[in-house]
Each structure stands twice: as C-alpha cells, then as structure tokens.
C-alpha cells in the first residue's frame, strides 16, 4: 500500500508548495511509491486521511487553528513546511504592531519534523521525504550558513563590513546568497544555539542603528526564542 501524503496551506504565499512542483522528474518518480491523497492546489478530489502531512503557512485565524488541530488528529507524521509554518516568517512582523498574530503551527499542535526555509530547497524536501519513507530519522543541519560558505570557499562578507546574518542562520540553502556576493538575510531561521548578541554587537560596530538591527532579526524569525530579544521584544 502506498504512503498517503497530504499537502496543506494555511496563511502563506504558496511558495513552499511551488518548490514541490520544482522537484519535476524526481516528483514523478515518487508518485510511483506515494499517494498524494490531499493537495487542493493541484487536485479536485481529496481524501481525508494521511500518513505524512506537509503544512505550509502560519495560523492567523480561529478557523486555521481548528484546521491544524484536525490535520494533526488525522496525520501519523506532521511536518512544519517552511518558515511560516515554523514561526510565522515575514507575516509575523505584524505581531509587533497589531493584536492580529501570525504563529507557527507548533504553538497549537505537536510537530514531528520541520523543513526550514522561505521556501525550503527542493533537495531538503526530497531528503526528508525519502528518509520518512524509509523510516529513517532525518538528519537536521544544526550548523550555520557560514559552514556552507567555507565549503564553497566564499569570502566572508562580515569581514568586508557587510551585515550578513550567516553566523546565526541555519544551514540548508547551500549559502546561495553569499555565493552571489549577497549578504545572508536569515531566511532559514536561527541555527542551533546562535550567538545572537555577539552578531548584533558586530552590526552596531558597523554603524547599524538599533532600529536597523531589530529589523534584521525580526524579518524572518522575530518571534523565535533565539532571535526574540534582538528583534526588539524587550522594548
């Protein structure tokens, strides 16, 4: 019997779902061993029971809270799919200026695995899915983007006096932006145990204002415990 997979969207841009479509020929091969039983974005007829559920988007309404609770009840494995599902991502900036909140799904239900990124890379989606199908515990990257920069022999942008978020951002993107001489913006969220205060101090030495520093830590993961203080939550 094929493994039944559900793909769901709460409040988000659908970018994470589009990344699944970018799997292209690999996705077509997976169809031979899995049954995508629920995916409103691409199917008219959808089943209501799933082995593995991928949930994109944040919870921003009472209806979505009920929906994620129902998805959790009917799923053997629940994956927070992308930064919005993990912690609200860019929409969560509104949490700082309004009572209308955008929260990650783990605030309401237990999550088995997370796929970081805005959006997660196709390689990471494939790796997680294959591991789950083989009943292997996925390996989570706990090191920063800086390690991926070293693998690629990238020149350190911090040493060039550029406010790169790489030292506190989780790896997984392959250092895409720094490899193109662009600073890391932090779209994979915080790495494991980041030294956030130290990086904020470096940014201050570069001449960034307190408001500039707050905006950098607030952009993708301002509601995360790791970035909470530097995102301005103490003010």
N, C-alpha and C positions, 0 to 999 in steps of 0.2 A: 504494500500500500504506500502511495506517495505521501510525503510530508506535506501537510497543508500549511500554506503561508498566507497571512493577512497583511495588507499594507494600508495604513490608515493616515488620514490627515486631519489635524486639529487646526489651530491658528498658525499659519505659516505660508510660505510663498510657493510651495510645491517643488522647490529646488532639489530637495533630497530625493523625492520620487523620480525626478528627471535624471538624477545620477544613476538610478537603477536602469533606466532605459539606455543610458550610455554604456551599459555592460554589453550591449549588442550581441555579438555571436556567442559570447560566454553565457549570457542570459538564455539564449535559445537552447543551449546545451543543458542548462539547469532545468528547463521545462520538462526534460525527459525524466527527471527524478523528483521534481517537486510539483505540487499543485497550488498555483496561486489562486486560492479559493475566494479571496476578497481583495478587490482593488478597484474602487469606484472610479478612479481616474481613467482606467482603461477597459473596464468590463461593465456590462449591463446587468448580468445575473451574478449575484454574490452569495456565498454560503456564510453561515453564522457560527462556525466552529473552526478553530485554528490551532495548529501545533506551535507555530512561531509567528509572533506578530511584531511588525515594524511600525512604530508610531512616530510620525513626523508632526512637528508643530507644538506650540505651547497651549496650556489650558488658560483660557481667558474669559470663559462664561460658565455659568452653572450647568448648562446643557453639556458642555465639553467635560466637565468634572464627572457627570453621570456617565458620559460615553466612555471615558478612560477607565472608570470603575467596571463597566460592563465588559470592555475589552480584556481587562485583567482577569475577570472571572472565567472567560472563555478561552484563555490562552495558556498553553503549557509554559511557553517561554515568551517574555516580553522584552523587546529591545527599544530603548530610547534612541530614536533615529535622527541624529543631528542635534546641533546646539540648542535649537528652540525647544525640543523635547527634553533636553537635559537641564536647561536652566533659564529658558526664555529668550536667550540670544539678543539680537538687536531690538526686538519689540519690548524687551524688559527694561529698556531705558525709560519707558513711560512710567515704570513703577516708582521712579524717583520724583515724578511731577504730578502723579494722579493716583487716585484711590483704585482705579481700574488696573488690575495687575495681570501680568503675563508670566506664568510659572511653568517650570518643568514638571513633567508627569510624575516624577518621584516624590513630589510634595503630597501626592494623593494616593499613589499605589506603589507596591514593590516593583522594582525594575530588576531584571536579571542581568542584562548587559547594556552597555552604551556604545554608540558609534559617534565619536566626536567629529566636529567639522561643520562648516557652513558653506557647502554641504560636505558630508563625508566623501572621501575619494572612492572611486569605483573599486580600487584594489583592496581597500579596507572592508568594503561591503562584501566583496567576493570572499575574502579571507574569513570573515566572521561567519558567513553563511555556510561555507564548506566545513568549518570546524564544528558548527552546530549540527550539521547533517551527519557528521562522523562521530558525534557525541564526544568531542574533544574540547576541553576548556580553552577558550581563545586567550592568546597572549595579548595583554594590554600594554601599549607603549607608555611607560611612566617617565621617560626622559624628555628633555626639551627639544625644540626645533634646532637649537644650537648644535646638537649632536648630528643631526641630518646635514647641517651646513658643513660640519667638519668632514663628513663622508664625501661631500661634493667639492671639498677644497674651496669653499666660498670665503671671501674676505669678510671679516667681522664688521658689520655695519655700525655696531656700537663704537668700535674703535675709530670709526670715521665720523664720530659725533652725530650719529643719526639715531633717533629714538625707537629702536627696534624692540618689539615685545618677545623676541625669540627665547630669551633666557627663562621666561616664566610660562611659556606656552607649550602645550603638549605637542609632541611629535606626531606625525601621521600624514602630513601633507607633502613630505619629501622636500621640505624647505623651498617650496615653489616660488614664493615672492622674493626671498633673499637671493635665490639663484638668478633672478632677473634684476638684481640690484635695487629691489624694493624692500622697505622695511616690513617685518612681520607685524601684522595688525592684531594678532591674537585670536584668529577665527577658529582655532581648535580648542579654545578654552585653557584653563590652567593645568599645568603639569602636576605631577605628584610632589607635594611639599615644596612649592616655589618660594624663593626668597624675594617676595614682592616688595618689601620695604627697601631692600637694597637697590633694586632696579628703579624704584620711584626716586630714591636719592640720586642716582645717576642722571635720571631725567632732569631733576632740579638743577644739578651741576651744569647740564647742557643749556639751561636757560628757560626750560619749560615752566610755565606758571602752574600754580596749584590747580587751577581750573583745567588746564591742558592735560595735566597728569590724571585728574579724575576722569576726564573724557576717554583717555586711552584705556583705563582699566574698566570703565563702565560699558564700553562699546559692545563687546560680545558676551561678557560673563560677569557683569557688575553685581549680580545677585549671588554669585558663588561664594562659599565661605572663604576661599583662598584670596579672592580679589575684593572682598566686601569692604574692608577698611579703606583701601586706596581708591575705591570707586566713590568715596565720599559719604559713606553711610554713617560716619561718626559725626557728621555735621548736621 
